[in-house]
Amino acid sequence: MKRYNQRGSVTIYAITAISIAFALYMLTTSITTPADSKTTVDRITPVGKVNTGAPIIPEPAAAPEAVAAPETAAAAAAPEQSAAATPAAAKSGEDVYKSACFACHLTGAAGAPKFGDKAAWEPRIATGIDALMQTVLNGKGAMPPRGTCMTCSEDELKSAVEYMIAQVQ
């Protein structure tokens, strides 16, 4: 009587089953077309851009405007230059507080003196406005340099400190 090798049969059946599964998988997957590639590119394109504060370079002027007289082009560029040279209006101390400082100073997060808490502010006020400004500009403890208002000028930060001090005096 002939004995069958069961391991050999199982191996053949396994290879056959895997080959059939692979063939079915290949038949059911779609073939990538150029339209699918465009869809993929559209899907992974960033939805926004980071503004680093660098000036935005305007698009080149259209051909008819480029032919304009030099003095006309210079006159047209002058208002743009003066607008760029004019700084934005300074924010008030209250505006700076409400946009940046309140997150920690309203709740006292990470040891920040609470807004309007005279006992917490008195020792700090005693050091003087210059010492307070050094703390604001350099940071202290969990407070990062310039608080959370990296775009604020020193004058705006000082007005925010003065606004908070005025609430406890």
ZIBELVEN-V899010 format. One record per residue. N is the residue number from 1. PSI is psi in degrees with one decimal (999 if undefined). Layout:
BEGIN
{{N	PSI} {N	PSI}}
END
This chain:
BEGIN
{{1	138.8} {2	130.3} {3	136.0} {4	142.0} {5	106.2} {6	-33.2} {7	-41.2} {8	-39.5} {9	-43.4} {10	-41.0} {11	-44.0} {12	-43.1} {13	-39.1} {14	-44.8} {15	-40.0} {16	-45.1} {17	-42.5} {18	-40.9} {19	-42.0} {20	-43.1} {21	-42.2} {22	-42.5} {23	-42.8} {24	-39.8} {25	-44.8} {26	-33.5} {27	-31.5} {28	-20.0} {29	145.0} {30	152.7} {31	132.3} {32	128.8} {33	166.3} {34	-33.7} {35	-39.6} {36	-37.7} {37	-40.7} {38	-40.9} {39	-41.6} {40	-44.1} {41	-41.9} {42	-37.6} {43	-33.6} {44	3.0} {45	135.4} {46	144.6} {47	-12.4} {48	176.9} {49	152.0} {50	130.0} {51	111.1} {52	0.7} {53	-6.4} {54	147.3} {55	140.7} {56	127.2} {57	122.3} {58	156.1} {59	150.1} {60	146.0} {61	154.5} {62	160.6} {63	-45.7} {64	-35.3} {65	-29.1} {66	-21.9} {67	-5.1} {68	159.0} {69	147.7} {70	-40.1} {71	-31.5} {72	-41.1} {73	-39.9} {74	-39.3} {75	-37.0} {76	-33.9} {77	-25.9} {78	-46.4} {79	-36.3} {80	-40.4} {81	-41.4} {82	-34.1} {83	-37.6} {84	-32.9} {85	-24.9} {86	119.3} {87	156.4} {88	155.6} {89	136.4} {90	141.7} {91	146.6} {92	165.1} {93	-39.8} {94	-41.4} {95	-42.7} {96	-44.1} {97	-47.3} {98	-25.2} {99	-22.6} {100	-43.5} {101	-30.9} {102	-27.7} {103	-38.9} {104	-39.5} {105	-17.3} {106	-38.0} {107	-15.5} {108	23.9} {109	138.1} {110	31.6} {111	10.0} {112	137.5} {113	130.4} {114	145.4} {115	123.6} {116	-0.5} {117	98.7} {118	-40.9} {119	-37.1} {120	-31.0} {121	-27.2} {122	-48.0} {123	-31.7} {124	-40.7} {125	-34.5} {126	-26.9} {127	-19.0} {128	159.2} {129	-33.9} {130	-42.1} {131	-38.8} {132	-40.6} {133	-36.1} {134	-38.7} {135	-43.0} {136	-46.3} {137	-34.0} {138	-16.2} {139	163.3} {140	127.3} {141	-124.4} {142	-11.4} {143	121.5} {144	162.4} {145	137.8} {146	22.2} {147	-128.4} {148	16.9} {149	79.0} {150	-20.1} {151	-4.0} {152	143.1} {153	167.7} {154	-36.9} {155	-40.4} {156	-41.4} {157	-40.8} {158	-39.7} {159	-31.4} {160	-41.6} {161	-45.5} {162	-37.6} {163	-45.2} {164	-38.1} {165	-40.5} {166	-26.0} {167	-15.8} {168	-0.3} {169	999}}
END
